[in-house]
Amino acid sequence: MVLLAGCDRSKYIVLNPEGPVGHEELRLIIISVILCAVVIIPVIGIFVYIAIRYRDTPDNKAPYQPEWADSKVLEVIWWGIPVVIVAILGVFTAKTTMNLTKPPVKDVKPIVIQVTSLDWKWMFTYPDKKIATVNYAEIPAGVPVQFVLTSSGTMNSFWVPQLGGQEYTMPGMSMGLWLQADKTGEYFGSGANFTGKGFAHMQFRVKSVTQENFNKWADKVKKNSPALTNAGYKNLEKPGLEKELSFSSYPKGLYEGIVNKNGGEYMKHMNHMGDGKSMDGMDMSGSHSMDGMDMKK
């Protein structure tokens, strides 16, 4: 710890958050470290004391008590303190977790980005802009982003360390994760769950830009990029590595179709999004089946 204290914290991206969610989670990490230190430091100190005080040497005058069996006071201490610490940590963790199920900022309209983990690449679809990207996402700085996540097959974990913690992508489920970048910049993202041969290359970047530049970027993608067809998605779905790609459009209901294909019942955990509407206008006030959805367009 003494040696690490001199290190540049910016090199350790988990400890260098750039958004309100990341700052909340760093605060929880610090609290956890302090509470653990309350136990670990005294235990190490007592261990050293006992090893010295009761060492087996001819001149050691420490009392020998072969009939000593237990101590109610010590029992209360070594069970009571951990129970209190776990309770305190549980309160902080529960409070932080509940706070992170809501938009980090309430007075700014959030955007929604659908995320699908593939083998071994990430696909991002923008319901509001009707565009899609692969292995990179662009977001406006200072705006809450509701990432809704699923998997086309293998379970994975979506992670942008400087913006917030991980959220699993699971077949047949649509999970929610609020993130936000405080300022413009580029952030490292990665899959955090082992998924086979190409796992080590399953990385992406999140670029945070001003709202104006975000709109310009979306318009540029809309005008200059090819469309993602059903056949194109089928190729993306095949195991393999891929470079960064942009698409001017994608098949209607693509994300919902992926969820339905892999899980049957359309499980939504997005009620906290605000208006109760899905990314393509579907009612999200409860769970819905997507059977019969037209995927031909």
Secondary structure, DSSP 4 states (H G I P E B T S, - for coil): -TTGGGS-GGGSGGGS--SHHHHHHHHHHHHHHHHHHHHHHHHHHHHHHHHHHT---TT--PPP-TT----HHHHHHHHHHHHHHHHHHHHHHHHHHHHTTS-S-SSS--EEEEEEEETTEEEEEETTTTEEEESEEEEETTS-EEEEEEESSS-EEEE-TTT---EEE-TTEEEEEEE--SSSEEEEEEE-S--STTGGG-EEEEEEE-HHHHHHHHHHHHHHSPP--HHHHHHHHSSS----EEES---TTHHHHHHHHHHSEEEE--GGGSS-B-TTS-B-SS-EE-TT-----
